[in-house]
């Protein structure tokens, strides 16, 4: 390591340690994101709707014994209230807001098991919201409905990825009943507005995302240093233990640890299979720090050395990531980053004999319009099925500015770049039996056998500042770096 590299490393470590000490001393998100910022968020929402009523429901008391309560991201974003069974109402008139938090007491017996909730006076003093009992919510909503202002509903789902699958929530049931009782009531979706506010991350939010990425880096380094892993769950346990040791609240999503063929399943989460010498392991795992998510993927060889075939696929994915990074500057289209990554992989797949040529098509086993969306029917798409980017924040797939408007990267964006390639003969086996597919299979069968069960994904986290693009995750990702670190692994300490 050069003296310059040592200096950078030392400074980065010092900053991380100082931030960890600050957060340990304060112990709360509010110490990092001020009450004034939460007030500004509510004021911005009021200004955007001008006149209307926003209704939001928080998360319910958990009905399982797995893990502590976690507030819904959008509800937390507006309220900074992280206890169960609450609702929030904002009334805007000509852009000026009044707002209330409706809270429910916990019964004394449950409190013995799970603790008492913060009293209303303390809540009002610390987060600056007028507090009312939850039992009064319905009468307040009925009164506001009679005023004939439009209503905006912030639906109570835990992740935007599954909004269409979770329709029987308390909030949706309440708003449905309210609309039935007041047929003239206009109810609109508040998420389109709130998501635009959430898309631009504040300096305080970026500080927390940076720390989440630093903790995540440490988890991935720990996995690379694990001596002779034999099972996927050993790697998962090592990664997540390091997250917890450094102050993360939990993984920011279900950790993905797939060895061999399991690494070709994009969201494989069983993590119970063997990790055999010669296998690659896709480790897609991120830490959640004070509510904010990181998301990093590394693909490492169980034996500590990549085979020649694995190196070819790995380097192709790494080159594709580098191409996207070069095209992710402020003011550039997000589609330019994606297109450049695709172009690199398409050419590489053709060179390796995994597709017939750069423009070759196939008949996919899913519904696709090959005329209007030819990329969905590109042979290359079979091996690199997912997109390369998404926002980061209170959710692992958080709103980002480049998803709307002119679709360019802007200061305040936090996001990932995550190209992948996944080679398995099982993908060929599910193709419809058509002349075009038979020709495709015959042409690539030998190459697929060479790279069989090789899944590679490389994912890093980034923010856009006024100075340009900044990568904020730094776990080793070059082949030489990973092999050098894994060569330092010690002897296995625990025998089965």
C-alpha positions in Angstrom: 0.0 0.0 0.0 1.4 3.4 -1.0 1.9 6.2 1.5 -1.0 8.1 -0.2 -3.2 5.0 0.1 -2.3 4.6 3.7 -3.2 8.3 4.4 -6.5 8.0 2.7 -7.3 4.8 4.6 -6.3 6.4 7.9 -8.4 9.5 7.3 -11.4 7.4 6.3 -11.0 5.1 9.4 -10.7 8.1 11.7 -13.8 9.7 10.3 -15.7 6.4 10.7 -14.5 6.0 14.3 -15.5 9.5 15.2 -18.9 9.2 13.6 -19.4 5.8 15.4 -18.5 7.4 18.7 -20.9 10.3 18.1 -23.8 8.0 17.2 -23.0 5.7 20.1 -23.2 8.6 22.5 -26.4 10.0 21.1 -28.1 6.7 20.3 -30.8 8.2 18.1 -31.5 9.2 14.5 -32.8 12.7 15.7 -29.2 13.4 16.9 -28.2 13.2 13.2 -31.3 14.6 11.5 -32.6 17.6 13.4 -36.2 18.4 14.4 -35.9 21.4 12.1 -35.3 19.2 9.1 -38.4 17.1 9.8 -40.4 20.3 10.2 -39.0 21.5 6.8 -40.2 18.2 5.2 -43.7 18.7 6.4 -43.7 22.3 5.3 -42.5 21.3 1.9 -45.3 18.7 1.6 -47.8 21.4 2.5 -46.4 23.8 0.0 -46.7 21.2 -2.8 -50.3 20.3 -2.1 -51.3 23.9 -1.3 -54.7 23.0 0.2 -55.7 19.5 1.3 -55.4 16.8 4.0 -52.6 14.3 4.2 -53.4 11.1 6.1 -50.6 8.6 7.0 -50.6 5.5 9.1 -47.5 4.1 10.8 -46.6 0.4 11.3 -48.7 -1.8 13.6 -47.4 -3.6 16.6 -45.5 -6.7 15.3 -47.4 -10.0 15.4 -44.2 -12.1 15.5 -41.3 -12.4 17.9 -38.6 -11.9 15.2 -36.8 -8.7 15.7 -37.8 -5.3 17.1 -40.4 -2.8 15.7 -39.4 -0.9 12.6 -41.3 2.1 11.5 -42.6 2.5 7.9 -40.1 4.6 5.9 -42.5 7.3 4.6 -44.1 7.7 8.0 -40.8 8.1 9.7 -39.7 10.6 7.0 -42.4 13.0 8.0 -42.8 12.4 11.7 -39.6 11.1 13.3 -41.9 9.0 15.4 -40.7 5.4 15.7 -43.3 3.7 17.9 -46.2 1.5 16.8 -49.9 2.1 16.1 -49.7 5.8 15.2 -51.3 8.0 12.6 -50.4 11.4 11.2 -52.7 14.1 9.8 -51.5 17.3 8.0 -54.0 20.0 6.9 -52.6 22.5 4.4 -54.4 25.7 3.6 -52.8 27.9 1.0 -49.5 26.1 1.6 -49.4 26.6 5.4 -49.6 23.4 7.5 -51.2 22.3 10.7 -50.5 18.7 11.8 -51.3 16.2 14.5 -49.9 12.9 15.6 -52.3 10.3 16.9 -50.8 7.8 19.3 -52.1 4.7 21.0 -51.2 3.6 24.6 -49.8 0.2 25.2 -51.7 -2.0 27.7 -49.8 -2.5 31.0 -49.3 -6.2 30.6 -47.8 -5.9 27.2 -45.6 -3.1 28.5 -44.0 -5.6 30.9 -42.8 -7.6 27.9 -42.0 -4.9 25.4 -41.7 -1.7 27.3 -43.8 1.5 27.7 -44.3 4.0 24.9 -43.1 7.5 25.2 -45.6 9.7 26.9 -47.4 12.3 24.8 -45.9 15.3 26.5 -42.3 14.1 25.7 -43.3 13.2 22.1 -44.7 16.7 21.6 -41.7 18.3 23.1 -39.1 16.3 21.2 -40.6 16.1 17.7 -42.7 19.2 17.6 -46.1 17.7 16.8 -49.4 18.1 18.5 -50.3 14.8 20.0 -53.8 13.4 20.3 -55.2 10.0 21.3 -55.6 7.5 18.4 -59.2 6.9 19.5 -60.1 10.4 18.3 -58.7 9.9 14.8 -62.0 8.8 13.1 -64.0 11.8 14.3 -61.2 14.1 13.1 -61.2 12.5 9.7 -65.0 12.7 9.4 -64.9 16.4 10.3 -62.1 17.1 7.8 -64.0 15.2 5.1 -66.9 17.5 5.6 -64.7 20.5 4.7 -64.4 19.1 1.2 -60.7 19.6 0.9 -59.0 16.9 -1.2 -57.4 14.0 0.8 -53.9 12.6 0.1 -53.3 9.1 1.5 -49.8 7.9 2.4 -50.5 4.2 2.3 -49.0 2.0 5.0 -46.8 -0.5 3.2 -43.3 -1.3 4.4 -41.5 -1.3 1.1 -42.4 0.3 -2.3 -41.4 -3.0 -4.0 -44.4 -4.7 -2.7 -47.0 -1.9 -2.7 -49.3 -3.9 -5.1 -49.2 -7.0 -3.0 -50.3 -5.6 0.4 -53.8 -4.2 0.0 -55.5 -5.1 3.3 -53.6 -2.7 5.6 -55.3 -0.6 8.3 -54.7 2.6 6.5 -56.2 1.4 3.2 -59.2 0.0 5.0 -59.7 3.2 6.9 -59.5 5.4 3.8 -61.9 3.0 1.9 -64.4 3.3 4.7 -64.0 7.1 4.8 -64.6 7.4 1.1 -67.7 5.2 1.3 -69.1 7.4 4.1 -68.3 10.6 2.2 -69.1 9.8 -1.5 -68.0 13.3 -2.7 -64.5 12.9 -1.1 -61.6 13.1 -3.4 -58.7 10.8 -2.3 -55.3 11.0 -4.0 -52.0 9.2 -3.7 -49.6 11.1 -1.5 -46.6 8.9 -2.3 -46.0 10.6 -5.7 -45.4 13.9 -3.8 -43.5 12.5 -0.8 -41.3 10.4 -3.0 -40.1 13.5 -4.8 -39.2 15.0 -1.4 -37.4 11.8 -0.3 -35.5 11.6 -3.6 -33.1 14.4 -2.8 -31.1 13.4 0.2 -30.1 16.1 2.7 -26.5 16.3 4.0 -27.6 14.7 7.3 -29.1 11.8 5.4 -26.0 11.4 3.3 -23.9 11.2 6.5 -26.0 8.2 7.7 -25.9 6.5 4.3 -22.1 6.9 4.2 -21.9 5.2 7.6 -24.2 2.4 6.5 -21.9 1.8 3.6 -18.8 1.8 5.8 -20.3 -0.8 8.1 -21.3 -2.8 5.0 -17.8 -2.7 3.7 -16.5 -4.1 7.0 -19.0 -7.0 6.7 -17.9 -7.9 3.3 -14.2 -7.8 4.3 -15.0 -10.1 7.2 -16.6 -12.6 4.8 -13.5 -12.5 2.6 -11.3 -13.3 5.6 -13.4 -16.2 6.8 -11.2 -19.3 6.7 -12.5 -22.2 4.7 -16.2 -21.5 4.7 -18.2 -24.7 4.0 -21.7 -23.4 4.1 -23.5 -20.3 2.9 -24.8 -19.5 6.3 -21.3 -19.3 7.7 -20.7 -16.4 5.4 -24.0 -14.8 6.2 -23.3 -15.0 9.9 -19.9 -13.5 9.5 -21.2 -10.6 7.5 -24.2 -9.8 9.7 -22.2 -10.2 12.9 -19.8 -7.5 11.7 -22.8 -5.3 10.9 -24.1 -5.7 14.5 -20.6 -5.2 16.0 -20.3 -1.8 14.3 -23.7 -0.5 15.3 -26.1 -1.4 12.5 -29.7 -2.0 13.6 -30.1 -4.9 11.2 -29.4 -5.9 7.6 -31.2 -3.5 5.3 -32.8 -6.4 3.5 -32.6 -10.2 3.5 -29.0 -11.1 2.9 -28.3 -13.1 -0.3 -25.5 -15.6 0.0 -25.5 -18.0 -3.0 -22.7 -20.4 -3.8 -22.3 -22.2 -7.1 -25.6 -22.6 -8.9 -27.4 -20.7 -6.1 -25.5 -17.6 -7.1 -27.3 -17.6 -10.4 -30.7 -17.0 -8.6 -31.0 -13.2 -8.3 -32.7 -13.0 -4.9 -31.7 -16.4 -3.4 -32.1 -16.0 0.4 -32.2 -19.5 1.8 -28.5 -19.4 2.5 -28.3 -23.0 3.6 -26.4 -24.6 0.8 -22.8 -25.8 0.7 -19.9 -23.5 -0.3 -17.5 -25.8 -2.1 -13.9 -25.2 -3.3 -14.2 -24.0 -6.9 -17.5 -22.3 -6.3 -18.2 -18.6 -6.6 -20.3 -17.0 -3.9 -22.5 -14.0 -4.6 -22.8 -12.1 -1.3 -25.4 -9.3 -1.6 -25.8 -7.8 1.9 -26.2 -4.3 3.3 -26.3 -2.8 6.8 -29.1 -0.5 8.0 -27.7 2.3 10.1 -30.2 4.6 12.0 -32.9 3.8 9.5 -30.7 4.3 6.3 -29.7 1.5 4.0 -26.6 0.5 2.2 -26.5 -2.2 -0.5 -23.3 -3.8 -1.6 -22.6 -7.1 -3.5 -19.3 -8.9 -3.9 -18.7 -12.2 -5.7 -15.8 -14.1 -4.1 -14.2 -17.5 -4.8 -14.5 -20.1 -1.9 -11.0 -21.3 -2.5 -9.6 -17.7 -2.6 -8.6 -17.9 -6.3 -10.8 -17.3 -9.3 -10.6 -19.9 -12.1 -9.8 -18.7 -15.6 -13.4 -19.0 -16.6 -14.6 -17.2 -13.5 -12.1 -14.4 -14.1 -13.5 -13.8 -17.6 -17.0 -13.4 -16.4 -16.0 -11.4 -13.3 -13.9 -8.9 -15.3 -16.6 -8.5 -17.8 -19.0 -7.5 -15.1 -16.5 -5.2 -13.5 -15.8 -3.5 -16.8 -19.6 -3.0 -17.2 -19.7 -1.3 -13.8 -16.8 1.0 -14.6 -18.6 2.0 -17.8 -21.7 2.9 -15.9 -19.6 4.9 -13.3 -18.1 7.0 -16.1 -21.6 7.9 -17.3 -23.1 8.7 -13.9 -22.0 12.3 -13.5 -24.3 15.1 -12.5 -26.6 16.2 -15.3 -26.2 12.9 -17.3 -29.1 10.7 -18.1 -29.4 7.6 -15.9 -30.2 5.7 -19.0 -26.7 6.5 -20.4 -25.1 4.7 -17.5 -27.4 1.7 -17.9 -26.9 1.6 -21.7 -23.1 1.7 -21.4 -23.1 -1.1 -19.0 -25.4 -3.2 -21.3 -23.2 -2.5 -24.3 -20.0 -3.7 -22.5 -21.7 -6.9 -21.4 -23.3 -7.6 -24.8 -20.0 -7.4 -26.6 -18.3 -9.5 -23.9 -21.0 -12.2 -24.0 -20.6 -12.4 -27.8 -16.9 -12.6 -27.5 -17.2 -15.5 -25.0 -19.7 -17.4 -27.3 -22.6 -17.0 -24.9 -24.7 -15.2 -27.5 -24.6 -15.5 -31.2 -23.8 -11.9 -31.9 -24.5 -8.4 -30.5 -28.0 -8.1 -32.0 -29.1 -11.7 -31.8 -32.6 -12.3 -30.5 -34.4 -15.2 -28.8 -38.0 -16.0 -27.8 -38.2 -15.4 -24.1 -40.3 -17.5 -21.7 -41.9 -14.3 -20.3 -44.3 -11.8 -22.0 -42.3 -9.4 -24.1 -42.9 -7.0 -27.0 -39.8 -7.7 -29.2 -40.8 -4.9 -31.6 -41.3 -2.0 -29.2 -38.8 -3.3 -26.6 -36.2 -5.3 -28.5 -33.8 -5.4 -25.6 -36.2 -7.6 -23.7 -35.7 -10.2 -26.4 -32.0 -9.8 -26.8 -30.1 -13.1 -26.2 -27.9 -11.2 -23.8 -30.9 -10.4 -21.6 -31.1 -14.0 -20.7 -27.8 -13.8 -18.9 -28.1 -10.3 -17.4 -31.8 -10.1 -16.5 -32.0 -7.2 -14.0 -31.3 -3.4 -14.2 -28.2 -1.8 -12.8 -29.3 1.0 -10.5 -31.8 2.0 -7.8 -32.0 4.7 -5.1 -30.8 4.3 -1.5 -32.2 5.8 1.7 -34.8 4.9 4.2 -35.6 1.9 1.9 -33.0 -0.2 0.1 -34.9 0.7 -3.1 -35.6 4.4 -2.2 -36.8 7.1 -4.5 -34.1 8.9 -6.5 -34.2 12.1 -8.5 -33.1 10.4 -11.8 -36.3 8.3 -11.8 -38.5 11.3 -12.6 -38.3 14.7 -14.3 -35.5 14.9 -16.9 -34.1 11.6 -15.5 -30.6 12.9 -14.9 -28.4 12.5 -11.9 -28.5 15.4 -9.5 -26.7 16.4 -6.3 -28.4 14.7 -3.4 -28.9 11.4 -5.3 -27.8 8.2 -3.5 -27.9 5.0 -5.5 -26.3 1.8 -6.5 -24.6 0.5 -9.7 -25.0 -3.3 -9.8 -24.4 -5.1 -13.2 -24.5 -8.9 -13.2 -24.2 -11.9 -15.4 -25.6 -15.3 -14.5 -24.8 -18.4 -16.5 -26.7 -21.7 -16.0 -27.9 -24.3 -18.4 -31.2 -24.2 -16.4 -31.9 -20.9 -18.1 -31.7 -22.6 -21.5 -33.9 -25.4 -20.3 -36.9 -23.1 -19.7 -36.9 -21.5 -23.2 -39.9 -22.2 -25.4 -39.3 -24.8 -28.1 -39.1 -22.5 -31.2 -36.8 -22.6 -34.2 -35.0 -19.5 -33.1 -34.4 -20.8 -29.6 -33.2 -24.2 -30.9 -30.6 -22.4 -33.0 -29.6 -20.2 -30.1 -29.1 -23.2 -27.8 -27.1 -25.2 -30.3 -24.8 -22.2 -30.8 -24.0 -21.5 -27.2 -24.3 -24.9 -25.5 -20.6 -25.5 -25.3 -19.8 -22.0 -24.0 -22.6 -22.4 -21.3 -20.9 -25.6 -20.2 -17.6 -23.8 -19.8 -19.2 -21.1 -17.5 -21.8 -23.4 -15.9 -23.2 -22.1 -12.6 -21.2 -18.9 -12.7 -23.1 -16.0 -11.2 -21.3 -12.6 -10.8 -22.8 -9.4 -9.4 -20.7 -6.4 -8.3 -22.6 -3.6 -6.6 -21.4 -0.4 -5.0 -23.1 2.6 -3.4 -22.7 6.2 -4.7 -23.8 9.7 -4.0 -23.9 12.7 -6.3 -22.4 16.0 -4.9 -21.8 19.3 -6.5 -18.3 18.0 -7.3 -19.5 14.9 -9.2 -19.9 11.2 -8.5 -18.6 9.8 -5.3 -18.3 6.0 -4.6 -19.0 5.5 -0.9 -18.5 1.7 -0.6 -14.9 0.5 -0.7 -14.8 -3.2 0.0 -12.2 -4.9 -2.3 -13.7 -5.4 -5.8 -10.8 -5.9 -8.2 -9.8 -9.5 -8.7 -6.2 -8.9 -7.5 -7.5 -7.1 -4.4 -9.9 -9.8 -3.4 -7.4 -12.6 -4.0 -4.8 -10.7 -2.0 -7.1 -10.2 1.0 -8.3 -13.8 0.9 -4.7 -15.1 0.8 -4.4 -13.6 4.4 -7.0 -15.9 5.8 -5.9 -17.9 8.8 -6.5 -21.5 9.6 -10.1 -22.6 10.4 -10.7 -22.2 14.1 -13.9 -24.1 14.6 -14.2 -27.6 13.3 -17.7 -29.1 12.5 
